[in-house]
């Protein structure tokens, strides 16, 4: 078996490499976002379905 080449470029976003610090900052930003309980999430989905159901 041959050796596997490991790219040092992170292609999380196509065409744009992402560093570890950028990734950690994105995670921190997401953690600040709104979080909903299961009941709230169910209500949001029901409203969305009733709005877009055909």
MOPAC internal coordinates of N, CA, C and O (Angstrom, degrees):
PM7 1SCF
backbone

  N    0.0000 0     0.00 0     0.00 0    0    0    0
  C    1.4407 1     0.00 0     0.00 0    1    0    0
  C    1.5234 1   109.42 1     0.00 0    2    1    0
  O    1.2310 1   121.51 1   -37.31 1    3    2    1
  N    1.3078 1   114.72 1   142.69 1    3    2    1
  C    1.4576 1   119.99 1   179.27 1    5    3    2
  C    1.5111 1   111.59 1   -85.64 1    6    5    3
  O    1.2310 1   122.03 1    -9.37 1    7    6    5
  N    1.3021 1   113.72 1   170.63 1    7    6    5
  C    1.4583 1   119.40 1   178.43 1    9    7    6
  C    1.5202 1   109.45 1   -78.27 1   10    9    7
  O    1.2310 1   121.18 1   -35.22 1   11   10    9
  N    1.3129 1   115.34 1   144.78 1   11   10    9
  C    1.4518 1   120.73 1   178.09 1   13   11   10
  C    1.5226 1   109.09 1   -90.16 1   14   13   11
  O    1.2310 1   120.80 1   -48.90 1   15   14   13
  N    1.3297 1   116.07 1   131.10 1   15   14   13
  C    1.4528 1   119.71 1   177.32 1   17   15   14
  C    1.5247 1   108.55 1   -81.33 1   18   17   15
  O    1.2310 1   120.63 1   -47.91 1   19   18   17
  N    1.3157 1   116.40 1   132.09 1   19   18   17
  C    1.4484 1   121.41 1   178.44 1   21   19   18
  C    1.5200 1   107.76 1  -111.29 1   22   21   19
  O    1.2310 1   120.87 1   -60.29 1   23   22   21
  N    1.3068 1   115.95 1   119.71 1   23   22   21
  C    1.4527 1   121.09 1   179.14 1   25   23   22
  C    1.5211 1   109.63 1   -78.36 1   26   25   23
  O    1.2310 1   120.44 1   -44.19 1   27   26   25
  N    1.3212 1   116.77 1   135.81 1   27   26   25
  C    1.4534 1   120.38 1   177.37 1   29   27   26
  C    1.5159 1   111.02 1   -87.01 1   30   29   27
  O    1.2310 1   120.39 1   178.32 1   31   30   29
  N    1.3084 1   116.86 1    -1.68 1   31   30   29
  C    1.4485 1   121.82 1   179.31 1   33   31   30
  C    1.5199 1   108.81 1   -93.27 1   34   33   31
  O    1.2310 1   120.78 1   -51.28 1   35   34   33
  N    1.3132 1   116.11 1   128.72 1   35   34   33
  C    1.4557 1   121.78 1  -179.71 1   37   35   34
  C    1.5193 1   108.61 1   -94.26 1   38   37   35
  O    1.2310 1   119.91 1   -62.68 1   39   38   37
  N    1.3132 1   117.78 1   117.32 1   39   38   37
  C    1.4626 1   121.66 1  -176.18 1   41   39   38
  C    1.5244 1   111.71 1  -107.10 1   42   41   39
  O    1.2310 1   120.57 1  -127.52 1   43   42   41
  N    1.3153 1   116.51 1    52.48 1   43   42   41
  C    1.4568 1   120.10 1   179.23 1   45   43   42
  C    1.5198 1   110.16 1   -64.94 1   46   45   43
  O    1.2310 1   120.88 1   135.60 1   47   46   45
  N    1.3241 1   115.92 1   -44.40 1   47   46   45
  C    1.4570 1   121.52 1   176.38 1   49   47   46
  C    1.5197 1   106.28 1  -105.76 1   50   49   47
  O    1.2310 1   120.15 1   -55.20 1   51   50   49
  N    1.3174 1   117.32 1   124.80 1   51   50   49
  C    1.4545 1   119.80 1  -174.94 1   53   51   50
  C    1.5221 1   110.74 1   -57.84 1   54   53   51
  O    1.2310 1   121.10 1   -51.40 1   55   54   53
  N    1.3146 1   115.51 1   128.60 1   55   54   53
  C    1.4575 1   121.44 1   177.57 1   57   55   54
  C    1.5097 1   114.26 1    84.00 1   58   57   55
  O    1.2310 1   119.15 1   172.58 1   59   58   57
  N    1.3317 1   119.22 1    -7.42 1   59   58   57
  C    1.4607 1   121.09 1  -178.30 1   61   59   58
  C    1.5250 1   110.38 1  -134.24 1   62   61   59
  O    1.2310 1   119.91 1   -68.35 1   63   62   61
  N    1.3288 1   117.78 1   111.65 1   63   62   61
  C    1.4655 1   119.51 1   177.90 1   65   63   62
  C    1.5305 1   110.99 1   -65.49 1   66   65   63
  O    1.2310 1   120.19 1   -30.21 1   67   66   65
  N    1.3111 1   117.24 1   149.79 1   67   66   65
  C    1.4617 1   122.44 1  -176.56 1   69   67   66
  C    1.5232 1   108.30 1  -125.28 1   70   69   67
  O    1.2310 1   120.54 1   -56.96 1   71   70   69
  N    1.3333 1   116.57 1   123.04 1   71   70   69
  C    1.4588 1   120.45 1   179.15 1   73   71   70
  C    1.5208 1   109.72 1   -82.07 1   74   73   71
  O    1.2310 1   121.18 1   -14.77 1   75   74   73
  N    1.3306 1   115.35 1   165.23 1   75   74   73
  C    1.4626 1   119.93 1   178.42 1   77   75   74
  C    1.5190 1   111.26 1   -61.03 1   78   77   75
  O    1.2310 1   119.90 1   138.93 1   79   78   77
  N    1.3430 1   117.80 1   -41.07 1   79   78   77
  C    1.4637 1   120.88 1   179.78 1   81   79   78
  C    1.5226 1   111.26 1   -63.79 1   82   81   79
  O    1.2310 1   120.04 1   138.07 1   83   82   81
  N    1.3268 1   117.53 1   -41.93 1   83   82   81
  C    1.4645 1   121.05 1   178.12 1   85   83   82
  C    1.5250 1   110.22 1   -62.47 1   86   85   83
  O    1.2310 1   121.00 1   138.40 1   87   86   85
  N    1.3324 1   115.70 1   -41.60 1   87   86   85
  C    1.4643 1   120.38 1   179.55 1   89   87   86
  C    1.5251 1   110.33 1   -63.17 1   90   89   87
  O    1.2310 1   120.16 1   134.48 1   91   90   89
  N    1.3196 1   117.30 1   -45.52 1   91   90   89
  C    1.4610 1   121.05 1   179.53 1   93   91   90
  C    1.5218 1   111.08 1   -62.63 1   94   93   91
  O    1.2310 1   119.98 1   140.94 1   95   94   93
  N    1.3148 1   117.65 1   -39.06 1   95   94   93
  C    1.4638 1   121.00 1   177.99 1   97   95   94
  C    1.5214 1   111.36 1   -64.92 1   98   97   95
  O    1.2310 1   120.27 1   141.50 1   99   98   97
  N    1.3310 1   117.10 1   -38.50 1   99   98   97
  C    1.4665 1   120.64 1   178.02 1  101   99   98
  C    1.5261 1   110.26 1   -64.56 1  102  101   99
  O    1.2310 1   120.05 1   140.56 1  103  102  101
  N    1.3318 1   117.50 1   -39.44 1  103  102  101
  C    1.4635 1   122.00 1   178.16 1  105  103  102
  C    1.5236 1   109.78 1   -64.20 1  106  105  103
  O    1.2310 1   120.23 1   135.25 1  107  106  105
  N    1.3309 1   117.16 1   -44.75 1  107  106  105
  C    1.4726 1   121.00 1   179.23 1  109  107  106
  C    1.5227 1   110.83 1   -61.25 1  110  109  107
  O    1.2310 1   120.04 1   138.70 1  111  110  109
  N    1.3269 1   117.52 1   -41.30 1  111  110  109
  C    1.4641 1   120.85 1   177.86 1  113  111  110
  C    1.5287 1   111.07 1   -63.14 1  114  113  111
  O    1.2310 1   120.47 1   139.02 1  115  114  113
  N    1.3304 1   116.71 1   -40.98 1  115  114  113
  C    1.4632 1   120.61 1   179.95 1  117  115  114
  C    1.5271 1   111.12 1   -66.03 1  118  117  115
  O    1.2310 1   120.17 1   144.59 1  119  118  117
  N    1.3274 1   117.29 1   -35.41 1  119  118  117
  C    1.4591 1   120.92 1   179.94 1  121  119  118
  C    1.5246 1   111.87 1   -66.81 1  122  121  119
  O    1.2310 1   119.93 1   157.35 1  123  122  121
  N    1.3164 1   117.73 1   -22.65 1  123  122  121
  C    1.4707 1   121.72 1   178.95 1  125  123  122
  C    1.5276 1   111.59 1   -81.24 1  126  125  123
  O    1.2310 1   120.34 1   166.76 1  127  126  125
  N    1.3080 1   116.96 1   -13.24 1  127  126  125
  C    1.4591 1   121.81 1  -174.61 1  129  127  126
  C    1.5167 1   113.49 1   -69.21 1  130  129  127
  O    1.2310 1   120.58 1    -3.37 1  131  130  129
  N    1.3314 1   116.51 1   176.63 1  131  130  129
  C    1.4603 1   120.75 1  -179.32 1  133  131  130
  C    1.5320 1   111.66 1   -73.89 1  134  133  131
  O    1.2310 1   121.11 1   -39.78 1  135  134  133
  N    1.3226 1   115.47 1   140.22 1  135  134  133
  C    1.4567 1   120.91 1   176.03 1  137  135  134
  C    1.5243 1   107.42 1  -123.54 1  138  137  135
  O    1.2310 1   120.46 1   -37.03 1  139  138  137
  N    1.3287 1   116.73 1   142.97 1  139  138  137
  C    1.4512 1   121.82 1  -176.30 1  141  139  138
  C    1.5193 1   110.47 1  -121.85 1  142  141  139
  O    1.2310 1   121.18 1   -29.39 1  143  142  141
  N    1.3298 1   115.34 1   150.61 1  143  142  141
  C    1.4640 1   120.11 1   173.93 1  145  143  142
  C    1.5271 1   108.26 1   -74.27 1  146  145  143
  O    1.2310 1   120.67 1    -9.00 1  147  146  145
  N    1.3184 1   116.31 1   171.00 1  147  146  145
  C    1.4636 1   120.07 1   179.37 1  149  147  146
  C    1.5255 1   110.90 1   -63.52 1  150  149  147
  O    1.2310 1   119.82 1   141.59 1  151  150  149
  N    1.3387 1   117.95 1   -38.41 1  151  150  149
  C    1.4604 1   120.84 1   179.65 1  153  151  150
  C    1.5300 1   110.24 1   -65.21 1  154  153  151
  O    1.2310 1   120.62 1   135.76 1  155  154  153
  N    1.3361 1   116.43 1   -44.24 1  155  154  153
  C    1.4668 1   119.95 1   179.10 1  157  155  154
  C    1.5339 1   110.62 1   -63.03 1  158  157  155
  O    1.2310 1   120.76 1   138.50 1  159  158  157
  N    1.3153 1   116.16 1   -41.50 1  159  158  157
  C    1.4581 1   120.56 1   179.61 1  161  159  158
  C    1.5219 1   110.66 1   -63.27 1  162  161  159
  O    1.2310 1   120.22 1   137.12 1  163  162  161
  N    1.3248 1   117.19 1   -42.88 1  163  162  161
  C    1.4646 1   121.40 1   178.55 1  165  163  162
  C    1.5294 1   110.53 1   -61.32 1  166  165  163
  O    1.2310 1   120.27 1   137.17 1  167  166  165
  N    1.3272 1   117.09 1   -42.83 1  167  166  165
  C    1.4642 1   120.77 1   179.02 1  169  167  166
  C    1.5293 1   111.04 1   -63.95 1  170  169  167
  O    1.2310 1   120.26 1   138.81 1  171  170  169
  N    1.3181 1   117.11 1   -41.19 1  171  170  169
  C    1.4658 1   121.09 1   179.08 1  173  171  170
  C    1.5288 1   110.30 1   -62.42 1  174  173  171
  O    1.2310 1   120.70 1   136.97 1  175  174  173
  N    1.3288 1   116.27 1   -43.03 1  175  174  173
  C    1.4682 1   120.57 1  -179.70 1  177  175  174
  C    1.5250 1   110.78 1   -66.31 1  178  177  175
  O    1.2310 1   120.21 1   138.26 1  179  178  177
  N    1.3364 1   117.20 1   -41.74 1  179  178  177
  C    1.4712 1   120.62 1   178.92 1  181  179  178
  C    1.5243 1   109.76 1   -61.73 1  182  181  179
  O    1.2310 1   119.77 1   135.81 1  183  182  181
  N    1.3341 1   118.04 1   -44.19 1  183  182  181
  C    1.4704 1   121.35 1   177.85 1  185  183  182
  C    1.5226 1   110.79 1   -61.59 1  186  185  183
  O    1.2310 1   120.87 1   137.27 1  187  186  185
  N    1.3365 1   115.95 1   -42.73 1  187  186  185
  C    1.4606 1   120.43 1  -179.30 1  189  187  186
  C    1.5301 1   110.39 1   -63.61 1  190  189  187
  O    1.2310 1   120.69 1   136.10 1  191  190  189
  N    1.3470 1   116.30 1   -43.90 1  191  190  189
  C    1.4616 1   120.44 1   179.61 1  193  191  190
  C    1.5232 1   111.52 1   -63.18 1  194  193  191
  O    1.2310 1   120.48 1   137.29 1  195  194  193
  N    1.3409 1   116.69 1   -42.71 1  195  194  193
  C    1.4642 1   118.82 1  -178.73 1  197  195  194
  C    1.5347 1   111.33 1   -67.29 1  198  197  195
  O    1.2310 1   120.46 1   150.09 1  199  198  197
  N    1.3100 1   116.73 1   -29.91 1  199  198  197
  C    1.4672 1   120.67 1   179.45 1  201  199  198
  C    1.5308 1   110.96 1   -73.74 1  202  201  199
  O    1.2310 1   120.34 1   139.83 1  203  202  201
  N    1.3318 1   116.95 1   -40.17 1  203  202  201
  C    1.4621 1   120.21 1  -173.15 1  205  203  202
  C    1.5300 1   114.45 1  -105.25 1  206  205  203
  O    1.2310 1   119.73 1   178.79 1  207  206  205
  N    1.3248 1   118.12 1    -1.21 1  207  206  205
  C    1.4729 1   120.73 1   179.25 1  209  207  206
  C    1.5144 1   109.36 1   -69.56 1  210  209  207
  O    1.2310 1   120.86 1   -39.08 1  211  210  209
  N    1.3107 1   115.97 1   140.92 1  211  210  209
  C    1.4657 1   119.98 1  -179.50 1  213  211  210
  C    1.4973 1   110.39 1  -119.26 1  214  213  211
  O    1.2310 1   120.10 1   180.00 1  215  214  213

